[in-house]
């Protein structure tokens, strides 16, 4: 054990026992009167020369006070077999003890009483004295000796209690108002089958630190949960309720009167799982307020013979990921398109005969179930959700299926998830499964139906019970002819594609595994360790259940071409230069843009392809498809064609430089006072700051009169072809070494901080791809990451990627160099991930005109959709972050798109969003990125709006793809005027990145 850690652990133990000793008065004099010195010795804990020891192989006798409490529990709950003398209690599996002083103290109680045995009336005690107790679990036998003693009145001031579970206890008739009194470590509470607990009023106002609360099978018929409830750390709530509405007394209280359930952020800021069960006839509302941002799963369950059910009223349905409804509950105004995050929707034991949503379509739904319901057909409308991978109609009353509802679910999708369809226990179902379903079904269960025929794709794999469950038997002499489109199997980094018919569902063998891209017709084969360099004959098996299903293929490992950078001639858009690795054998080479515009080859080498477009491309993002040796490589958004229109003087006159300067013919403001920023028409001033660089990580931080801004790099990710994260290196762990150089010339200060990252000691991890379902083990210890932060109090001109960037005074420029990344795949790319905070509310500033001006926090290119500017306004301070949409890849300039990966509300600061920003990079041996940051102050004094009535104010600058220099200046100016036309932000959420979420604060 590390010495410092061990010392901390010893001190924690000492403090733990000291606190307990103070409670049980184990010292001869008051602790407050003693000067206590404590330490650990070989004999045990020594406090003021008194040793509290443990005896190996034996137990110290139980403390008499705790023994008396155990005797009370034994008599109250009729527990036979407990040694009342205390000699053997600590050796019982129901108790765990801790030696303290000359006696044992109980740490864990776990009692399971199957039969109540009368042992007499228990002695009266005021509270349980278990000062060291961490776990108290009691499963009674539905009987107690003295029903007037509520056990919860005895569970008070148990300082170390973490887990409390009480089952089958009729003595719990109410929840004491002060429960749990001073038990700050209590995390989990379970009350189950407390038959006399009918109400909870108020609802656990003292449970401020509880994480999980479950009250099951208790006849609670009166409860109020609303904005006055406060459970700030509760993540899981599981409640059973009873609607006591009487059909014979219709004028009596209704379920809505007695069961009031409203969940909001102020009461449940961390609630993620809500489970509600009810028996009865009423329909109480369950209101989920729109600010309940962490709630991901809701389960509503109704049991018994009653007709009632919950009415779910979500005010912000877009946050809910999983819904399960058992019985008669329903969702108010259920519109599918409103549930934009829903992953699973399951109904069980309902009376539904059709889909319960009224309109719209789900875009994210993966599981949909109606088990034990009343569907007689699977309707053709609405179409089955396109992302669905499991559909359950088990035990309905199906008689037919409209198979056209399944058309186009997967088609030629690259998804590895294939539809699982459960139609079992529909005895009257008579239908013919069409051949078109062969490409959709990955799992089929038709047991106990009247289906008697299957298409050959399923008949030929009847023994594969992992994928087909049926009562049908294969006819004798049935012919199953597997066909292969090409016997040549080309592997790229041990991965290839097999196409044909009757190819099955995939297998796992010692040498390789196959996975269905399109079931039966297109498989991905992944070799575990393919060592051959020449073409080799190899027998491929398609089923572990049918050894005869094999084909011999010619297998060859061939490198896939890949692109490191792409450029076009800005004077002649037709000339395209593509840099990368295209192999040594260059045959069958072709280039297309956007899969439609051919590019005539002018010269081809292993590292460079130059071609001439046969038609002019449209402005904006452009994909490049390269084919070499019949192997295709697609570079998405590799180029961005733009126009070079610049701002005009008339456009500058819209704001007229806010009367602080004049407009030049080139459309730029010249501010009378050089401390003002011409990029926003002299609206803001350059802020004077003291640059205090972070020496442990390349983090850009500003603090102006107490107003702060921070921007930090947190990770580098490797993405596969569908943008799933397959490798990830966290860079915010403090594994950096830095050097600082400062120069002062003519009262101007230049500071350069150089950071070197130590990848071998950082948190490097290989993540499981969400779509692949397998893990890539990868080591990036040889990677070289260098970052620089340069700061100057003067204006600067800097060169980056063959462009000149103008930097304002007090701007911090970050440059990140990434070298020697070991790629998992030859077609994967990189992404640098940064983190900052944005305002979630509108950023309005008062400029003294007709109405406040709104500062949009995010500005995206109109053609590239790439993030160009990020602006944060706090009080009178504005922080600008600029992201040029190009990087240097292997020494060449190429287009780079910056995106918003994810945004989450900052805990404790609902007005702020923790924002993850990704700068995309091609596959490169050496990559360089270069954002910069400028602090500004907003001067709203003595502003004259100065708008020229002759100039229309409906114009906006088309920024396009920013390319430094004058264009970069135009982008900055355009950002000011784009405030008039608020742009909608598009968040791209990487579903494969589970670990990165932990980085958000």
N, C-alpha and C positions, 0 to 999 in steps of 0.2 A: 504493500500500500504506500502511496505517496505520503511523505511525512506530513505535509501541510494538511492533506485531506484527512489523514488519520487523526491528527491533533484536533481538527474541527469535529470529527466524529466523537472523539472522547469527550470533548467539552459539551457536545449536545447531550450525550448520555448522562454526564454529570448534572447538567441543568434539569434534565428530565427527572432524574431520581430526587434531586434536591426539592423540586416542586412537589413531588409526591410525598416526600418525607415531611414537608411542611404541612401538608394536608392531614397526615395521619399521626402527627406528633410523635415521631420515633426518636426524637432527641430528648435527653434528660432536661434540657432547658430550652427556652424559646429560641428559635432560629434567629429572630431579630436581635437577640441579646448576644449573639455569638459572632466572633470574627471567623468566618468559615474559609478554610483552605482545603482544596480538594484535588485529588489526583488518582490515577489508576496505578495499581500495584499488581504484582503477580498474584497476590492473595485476593484482590477484588478492588472495590472502590473505597478509598481512604478519605474520610472527611474529619478534619481535626483529630487525626491519629486514631479514629475509629474505623475499622474495616468492615464493609458490608460485602460479605462473600457469598459465592455460590458453591454448592457441594456437588462435585461431579458424581453422577451415578445415583443420586438420591435427591429428594426434595425436602426443603425446609418446611416445617409445619405452617399451615395456613394461618394468616393473621386472624386473631379471634373475632375482630369486628366483621371481617369479610366472611368468616365461617358462619357467623350468626345470620348474615344476609343470604348465604347459600341455603341454610336451613329454612329460612323463610320461603325461598323459591321452591324448595322441595315440597314443603307442606302445601303451599298455595296451589301448586300445579300437580300435586299427587305424583311426584317423581320417586319411584322406588329405586333403591340400590345405591343411594348416595351415603357415603360414610360420614355420619354427623360428627365424628370425632375430628375430622379434617386431616387425618393421617394420610389418606390415599386420594384425596380430591385432585391434587395436582398430577397424579399419575393416570387419572381418568381421561379418555379421549375427548370428553366433553369440556375439558378445561385446559388452558395453557397458563402456566404461572411464571412469574418473574421473581427471583430472590432479591429482597430488599431488606437490609438489616439482618435481623435474626429470624425473619419470617418470610413466607412467600406471599406475593400479591397476584391476583388474577388479572391476566391480560386479555384472554379470549374465553368467551362462553358460547357453547354451541350445543343446545339441548333439543332433542327430538323425543317428545313424549307420545307414545302410541296409545297408552291406556292410563286413565286417571285412577290412582290408588289412594283412598282416604288415609291421611297420616295425621289427622287432627288439625285444629285451627292454628294458623301461623301467628307468631308473636308480632305485635305491632312495631313497625319501624318507620322512621320518617323519610328516609332516603337510602338509596344504595350507596355504600361507602367504597366502591371499586375505583380507587384513585388512579390506577394504572390501566383500566379497562379500555381496550381498543375496539373489540368486537363483541356485540351482544346479540345472539341469534337464539330465539326461543320459538319452537313449534309445539304448542300445547295440544291437549286432547279435547278441546272444546268444553272444558270444565275447569272451574277453580273452586277452592275451598271457601273463600270469602269474596263474593261478587262485589261487595261494596268497596273493595280496594282496587283502584285504577292504577295499574302498573306504571303508567306514564307519570303519575304524581311522584313516583319514587326515582325516576330517571332524571336527576337534576345534577348539575355541576360535575359531570363526569368529563373532566378536562380533556382526556385523550380519546374519547369515544369517536370512532370514525364510521362504523357500520352498525346500524340498528335494524333488526328484523324480528317482527313479532307476528306469529301466525296462529290462528284458531284460539284467540284469547277473548272470552266473553266479558272480561273485566274492563275492557276499553269501551267506555260509554261516551266519552267526549275527549277532545284534545285540549289540555289545559292551555289557557291563554298565554302563559309564559313559556310553554314548551317550545324548543328545548333550552332551558335556562342555562346560559353561560357555557354551552358546549360548542365552542367555536370551531372545533376540528371535525364536527359531524358532517359527513358527505353524502351518505346513503341512508334512506329510510324506507322500510317496507312494512306496511300493515296489511295483512291478508286474512280474510274471513273473520273479521271482528264483527260478530253478528249483532252487537248492540250499539255500534257506532252509526248514527243516523244523520249527523250533521257536523259540519266543521265551520265554526263561526267565532271569530274571523278565520280566514284561511291562512294559517301558519305565518302570522306576522313576524314571528321571531326567527324564522328559518333563513337568516340572511346569507349563510354560507353554504347551504345545502346544494349538492350537485344533481342528485337523483332522488325523486320522490315517487313512490308507488303505493297506492291504496286500492287493493283488489278485494272483490267479493264482500264488501262492507255495504250495508243498505243505506247509503248516503242519499237522502232525498231533499236536502236543503244545503245549498252552497252558493256563495257569491265570489266570483273572481273578476276583478275589474281593475281600474287604474289605481285603486288604493292598495292593492296587493303588491308586495315587494319581495321578489325572489331573484335578486340580481345575478346569482351564479348558477341558477338551475338550468340544466341542459336537457333533462329528461323528466317528463311528467306523465304518469300513468294512473288514471282514475277510473273507478267503477262507480256508477251512479244509478239511482233508482227513481223513476218517475212515479210518484205516488198519486197521480191523477186518477180519480175514481169515476168510472162510467155511471155509477149510481148517484153521484153527487156532482153534476156538471157545473154547479155554481161554486164549487170549491176551488182552491188554488190550482193553477195550471203549471205545467212543467216550466214554462217561461217565467212564471212567478218565483218558483222555488229553485230552479237551476239556472243561474245567470253566469255565463261564461264569455268573458272578453279578454283577449290576450294582446298585449301591446308591449312596445319597447321599454317603456318606463317601468313596467312590472317584471318583464321577462326578457331582458336584453340578450341573454345567451341561450334561450330555449331553441333546441334543434329538433327534438322528438316529442310529439304530443300524441298520447294514446287515450281515448275516451271510450268507455263502455257504458251501456245503459240498458235497463230493463223497464218496460212500461209502454204507455200509449201516446205520450206527448211528443212534441217536436221542438225541444229547446234549441235556441240558436247558439252556434259556436262562432264568435266573431274573432277573426284574425286581423288585427289592425295592420295598416300598410307599412308601418315602420318596424314590423317584426322581421328583421332582415336575415336572421340566422336560421329560421325555421325551415327545415328541409323535408320532414316527414310528418304526415298526419294520418293516424289510424282511428277510424270511427267504427264502433262495434255495438250492435244491438242484439240482445239475446232474449230468450223466453218467448212467451206467446203474445206479447204486446205488439201493437201495430205502430208504435212510435219509433222515432229515430232522430238523430241530430240533423240540424240544418246548418251546413258549413257556409259561412259568409266570409270569404277571404277578401280583404280590401286591396291586397296586392298579390294576386295569384301568380305573378311572374317569378316569385321567389321560391315557390313550393316545388320540390323535386320528386316526392313520392307520396301517393295517396292510396290508402287501403280502406275500403268500406265493406263491412260485413253486416248484412241485415238491411234495415229499411232507411238508413241515413241517405242524404242526398246533398248535392252542391247547388247552391242558389245561383241562378243565371250562369250556367256552366257553358262557357264559350271556349272552344279548344284553343283558338289563337291567342287567348289571354295567358295561357299557361306555357310560357316560352322556355321554362326550365324543367318541365315535368319529364321525368325519366320512367316512372312506373305508375300505372293506374290499375288497381286490382279491385274487382267487386266479387263478393262471395256470399252465397245464400241470399240472393235478392230476387225480386219479382220482375226484374227488367226483361223486356222483350225486344228492346232496340237500344242503340247507343244512347247514353244519357246526355251527351253534349248537344247543344242546339245548332251550332254552326262553327265554321272555321276548321282548321286542320292543325294537328300537332306537328311540330318541327323537330322535337327532341325525344319523343316517346320511344322507349325501347321495349317495355313490357306492358302488355294489356291483357287483362284477365276477367272472365265472367263465369267462373266456376260455380256450379250449383245454382244457375239462374234459369230463365224461362225463354231463351232464344229458340225460335223454331227454324231460323235460317241465319246465315251470316250475310248481311245485306251488301249489295254492291256499292251503295253510297252511305256514308262517305268512304272514299278509298282508304284502304289500310295505310296507316302512317308509314312514311318511307323509311324511317330509321328503325322500325320495329324489328326485334329479333326473337320475340316470344309472344305467342297468342294462345290463350287458354279458353276453350269452350267446353271443358270437361263437365259431364253430367248436366247438360241442358236438355231440351226437347227437340233437338235439331232433326229436321227431316230432309233438308236440302241445303246446298251451299251455292251462292252466286260467285263462281270462281273469278269472274272478271274483276272483282274487288282486289284481287291480288296481283293484277297485271302491273308490271313495271316497278315492283317493290325494290328489286335488286338489279335486274337487267345485267349489265356488264360491270357492276360495281366492283370497286377494289376493296370493299369491306370484307373483313374476315368473319363477320357475324352473319349467319344464315338463319332463316326463319325456323323457329321451333313451333310446331302446331299440334296442340292437344285437342283431339276430337273424341276422346274415349268416353265410354258410358253414355252414348247417345244411341240407344238400341234401334231407333226407327230411322236412323240416318242412312239414306240410299243415295249415292252419288258416284260419279265417275271422276276420278282425279285426272285432270288433263295433263298431257305431256309438258305443257308450259310450266307446270309447277316443279318439274325436275330441276330447273335452274333457281328455284326459290327455297325449296325445303332442305333444311339441314337436320331437322329432327321431326318425326311424325309418330303420333300415337293414335291408332284407330281401333284399339281393342274394344270389344263389346259394342260394335256398330254393325250395320247391315251392309257395309262396303265389302264387296266380293272381288273387285278387280283393281289392279294397280298398274301404272305404266311400267315399262321394262326397267327404267332407271331405279325403281324401288324394288320390283320383283327380284332383280339380280343381286340385291343386297339384303335380302330378308334375314339372313343370319346375323347381320350387323345390328344387334339389339341396342347398341349405344345410340343408334340413329333412327331405327324403325321398330316400333312396337305394334304388332298386328296378330290377328288370329288366322290370317291367310297363309296357305302353304304353297310353296313354289310348284307349279305344274311339272309333271315329268317331262324330261327331254327338252326343257326350256333352254333356248339358245341365248347366251349373253356374250356378244361380240364387242370387246373393247376396241375402239379405234383411236389412233393417234394422228394428229394433223402433220407433225414433223417428227422424224426419228432423231433429229439433231437437237440436243439439249444444250444450250449455251448458258453457262453459269456466270453470274456477276457477283463476285465476292461470296461464292458458295450458294447463291440463290438463282433459281431459274423458274421458267414457266412451262407447264405441260398443258396442251390443249387437245381436245378430242371429244369422245362421247363415252358414257358409262364409266367415268373415271372414279366414281365413288365419292366418299366424304372425307378422305384423307386418312393417313396412318402415321404411326411413329415406329420407326425401326432403329436398329443399332447405328446405321450409317446416315440416315436422313429422316426427315419427316415431310409429309405433304399436307398442305392446308387448302381448303376450298376457297377460291376467290369467287367463282360461280360454280355451285355444286354440280357435279357430274361432267362439266365441260371445260373447266379451267382451274388448274391446281397450281399452287406455288410450292416448289420443292426447295427445302433448305438442307444443305449438307452439313453434317457435324464437323467434318474435317477432310475436305477434299484435297488430296495431295498430288493428283496427276496434272502434268503440264501438257501432255499430248492428248489427242482425242482417244477416248477409251470406251469400249463397249461395256454397258452396265445394265443388269436386269433390274427393272423397277417394278415393285409390287404395289398393287392398288387396294388391297384389303387383307387384313390379318385373318379374316374368317374364310377367305377363298384363296388358298395358295396358288391356284391356277391363274388368278388374275394378274398376269405379269406381262411386261413388254421389254424388249431389249432396245436401248437407246444409245446413240453415240453422244457421249458427254464430253464437253470441252469447257475449260475455264477461260473466259475471254473478258478482258477489262472493258468496262463500260466507258465511253467517252464522257468527259465532263468539262464544264465551262468555269473558268475562274473570273473572267471579266468580259464585258461586251461594250463596244463603242461604235458610234457612228460619226461621220463627218458632218460637222455643224453647218458647213457651207453647202454640202451636198448630201442630203439625207439618204441617198441611195447606196453610199459606200459603207459597208458594215465590216468591222474587224472583231473577230471572236478569238479570245485567248483561252487556252486550257490545255488539256491532255487528251489527244484524239487517237493515240495508239501509233504503233510503228507500221502496221499494215493498213494502208489507207485505200480501201476500195468501197465502192457504192456509197460515196459521200454525197450528202445533200443537206441543204439548209432551207428552212421555211420560217416565216414569221407569222404568228397568230394562226398557224396551221392552215394558211391559205395563200400567203404571198411568197412565191418562190424567190430564192436569192441565187443568182447565177455565180458559180464559183470562178474566182479570178486567180487565187493561189491557195494551195493546201499544204500545210506541213503538220508535223505531229504536235506543234504548239500553237499554230496560228492558222486561221481560215479567214480569207478575205473574199467577200462576195459582193455582187451588185444587185440591188433590188430591182425587180422588173416592173414594179409599180410603187407609187408613193404611199407609205403607210399613213394611217390616221394618227393624230396627235394622242399622246397618252401612253399608258403602259402597254408593253408588247412582249409576248412570249417568243422564245427562240427554240426551234426544234432542230436538232442536229442528228443525222443518221450516218453512222460509220460501220461498215461491215454488217449491214442489216440490223444493227443495234441502235435503238432510238434513245436519245437523251433530250428531255424537255426542261428548259430553264424558264420558269415562270417569272414574269415581270423582269426580264433581264435588261430590257431597254426602256427608256422613256423618251419619246419624241415630243419636243416642245416647240412653241414659237418663241420669238425673242421680242415681243412687243413690250415696250417700256412705258413708264408713266409720262404723261404730257403735262405741260405747264397748266393747261386748263383744269386738269384733274387735281393738280396741287392746289388750285384756287378754291376748291370746295371748302377746305378749312382755313385757307389763307394764312397758314402757319400760326394760327391762333394769335395773330397780331404781334408775334414775337420774332418775325423775320419776313423774308420775301421769297417768292417762288422763282426758280431759275427755269430757263427754257427746257432743261432736261427733266422737269417735273419734280425736282428736289428742293426742299426748303433749305435756305441758308439762315440759320438762327442768328439774331443780333448778338445774343449772349452765347458764347461757345460752350457754356456749361449745359445748354439744353440739347436735347436729342433730335437731330433732324429727321431720323427715320420715322418718328411718329408726329411729324409736323410741329416740332417744338413744344409738344404737350408735356413731356416729362424731362426731368433733369438727371444728369448723371449723379449717382449717389456716392458720397465719400465714405469709404469703408476702411477698416483695418483688416488686412488679409492675415488670418491666423490659420495656416494650413494644418490639416489633420495629418499627423506623422505616422498613423497606423493603417490608413487606408486612403485610396484616392477619392475622397468625398469632398464635393464642393459645398461649402457652407457660407452663408452670409448672415450677419446680425446687424441690423440698423435700428438703433434706439429700441432694442428689445424685440424687434420684429425679425423672425428668423426664416431661413429657407435652406433646404438641404437636398442634394442630389447625389446619389451614390450608386456605384456599380455593384450588383449583387451576384451575378452568375453569368457564365457562358454556357450555352446549350448547343448541342448538336441535334438537328432535326432531320427526320427521314423524309421521304418524298411526299408524304401526306401531312407533314408538319407536326408529327408526333415527336416528343422528346425522347431520344434514345441514349443520350449521354449528357451529363450535366456536371459542371464544376462551379461550386459556390466560391465567390471571391470576397465576401464580406465577413470572413471569419477572423480577420486580423493577421493573416499570414503574409504580411508585406514588410519590406525593408525600404526605408526612404532616405534620401539625401536632399538637402535644401541649399540653394544658392541664391543670394540676394545681392543686387547691385543698385547703387543710387547714383544717378547722373542728373545734374541740374535740377535737383529737388524732385525728380521722378524716380520711382522705385520699381524695379523689375525683380520678380521672384519666380524661381523655377524649382518645382519639387518633382523628383524622379522616384517612382515607386517600382520595386521589383517584387513579383509575387512568387512565393514558395509553394508550388503546386503539390509537392510531395507530402506536405504536412497539412494540406487543406482538406475540406470536406468534399472530396471528389466522389461522385456516385453515379452508377449506371441505373437508369430508371426503367421500369417495365412500361413498354409502350401500351397505351390504352387500346389500340386497335390490333396490335400484333399478338398480345397475350403470351409473349415469351421475353426472357430477360437477356440482355446483351451485357457480358462482363467485359469491362474495358478499363484500361489504365492510362492516365494522361500525366504521369509524373514528369515526362520530358517536356511538357509544354512550357513555353516562355511567355509570360505576360508582363509587359512593362506599361506603366501609365505615367503621364506627366500632367501636372497642373502648372500652367504659366499665368502669371498675373502681372499687370502693369497699371500704374496710375495715369499713363499717357495713352493716347490713341496709337494704334498699331496697324500695320499691314503685314499679314502673314500669308505664306504660300502653303497650300494644301491641295494635293491631287491636281496639280497644274492649274489651280485657280487661286486668285488673290482674294483673301477675306479681310474685310475691314472690321477691326475690333475697337469698340468704344473704350474710354477711360474706365478703369476699375473692372474690366471684364476678365473673367477667368476662363481660359481655354483648356479643355481636357482633351488629351490625345491618348488613345489606347492602342497598343501594339500586341497582336496575338500571333505567336509563331509556334510551329512544330506540333500542332494539334494532330493526334492520331485518330483518324476517322474510322468509324464503325463500318461505313459503307461508302462506296465510290460515288454515290448519288446524293449523299447527305450534305447539308449546309450548316452554317453556324448562325447563332444569334446572340448578341450581347444584350444583357438584361440590366436595366437600371430601375431605381426606385426613388419616388419623390411623393410629396403630398400636394393635392390640389383642393381648392375650395369646391364644396358640393353645391353651394348656393350661387346665385348670380353675382358676378363681380361688377357692381355699379359704382361709378365715381361721379361726383358732382362737378361739372365743369362750368357751372354758372349759366348754362343755356336753357332752352325750353324744357329739357328732360335729361335725366342722368344718362351717362354713356356706359354701355355695358362692355366689359373687357372679356372676350371669350377666352377661356383657359387653354383651349386646344385649337390650333389652326392646321388644316390638312391641305395638301396640294389639290387643286381642282382637277388636274389630269392624273396625278400619280397616286392620290389618296394616301400619300405619305405624310406623317406628322412633320410639320416644319417649325412651328413655334409653340412653346408652352409658356403660359403667362400666369403668374400667381400674384394677386393683389391682396395686401394686408395693410389695413389702416391707410396711410398715404404712401406706402412703399409698393413698387411693382418689380417683380423678378422676371426677367426674360430668359428663356432657354431656346437656342436655335439649333436645329438639326438639319444640316445640309444633306441632300439626298444622293450623296455619292460617297464612296469609300475607296481606299487603295487596296487592291487585291493582287498580290504577287507583283507589285510595282506598277500596276495598271489601274487607271481610274475606271470605275464601273458604278452603275446605278445601285442604290441601296434604299430599301423602303423601311421607314420607321413606323412602328405600330404601337397601339395601346393593347397590351396583353390582357390586363385585368385591372379592375378597380373594386375596392372594398371600403366600406365605411370604417374609419379609424375608431377603435374601441375608446369610449369615453369622449370622443369628439365627433358627434354626428354631422358637423358642418364640414368635415374634411374627408377626403378620399385618398387612401393609400393606393398609389398608381404604379403599376409595373409597365415599363416602356421597353420595347425590343427593337434593336437595330439589326436588320438582317444582313448577312454576309454570304457570299458564295463560298464554295469549297476552295480554300486558299491555304497555301503553306505559310504565307505572311499576310496579315490583314491589319489595316489601320483605320480607325474611326476618329472623328474630330468634332464633337459638339462644343458649344461655348455658352457662357452664362453672364448676364449683365444685370446689375442692380440699378434701379431707377427710383427717383422720388417723383410723386405726382404733385405738381404745383397747380392748384386750382384757384390761386389768388390772381386777381386782376386779369382774368381771361375775358377776352372779347371773342364771341363766337366767330364773328367776322365772316360769315358765309356770304358768298357772292350769289345774289339772287339770279344772276344770269347763267349760273352753272348748275346743271341738273345734278341732284344728289342721289340718283339711282344707279350710278356707275359703280363698278368694283374692278380692282386689278385682277387679271387672270394670271395667277402666279405660276401655275404649271409645275415643271420640275426644276427646282432651284439649282443653279450651277455657279454659286459663288459670285464674287465681284459685283458688277452692277446688278445682275439678276438677284443676288442675295439681298442687296439693298432694296430692290423693288419689292421683294417678298416681305421685308420688314415694314415698308410703307403700306403695302397692300394689307398687312395684318391690321393696321389701324382702321382702314376703311371697311374691312370686312366685318367690323363690329355691327355695321348696319344690316348685314345679311347673316344672321346667325346660322352657323354651319352645324349640322348634326354630326355628333361623334359616333364613330362605329367602333365598338369594342370587340376585339378578336380574342376569344378565350381559348387557351390551349388546353383541351381536355386531357391530353396525355401528361400534363405537368402537375403531378400531385404534390411533390415536395415544394415547389416554388411558392405555393400558397402560404407556407409557413413563414416566408420572408416578409409578408405584408404586416405592417404595424398599424 
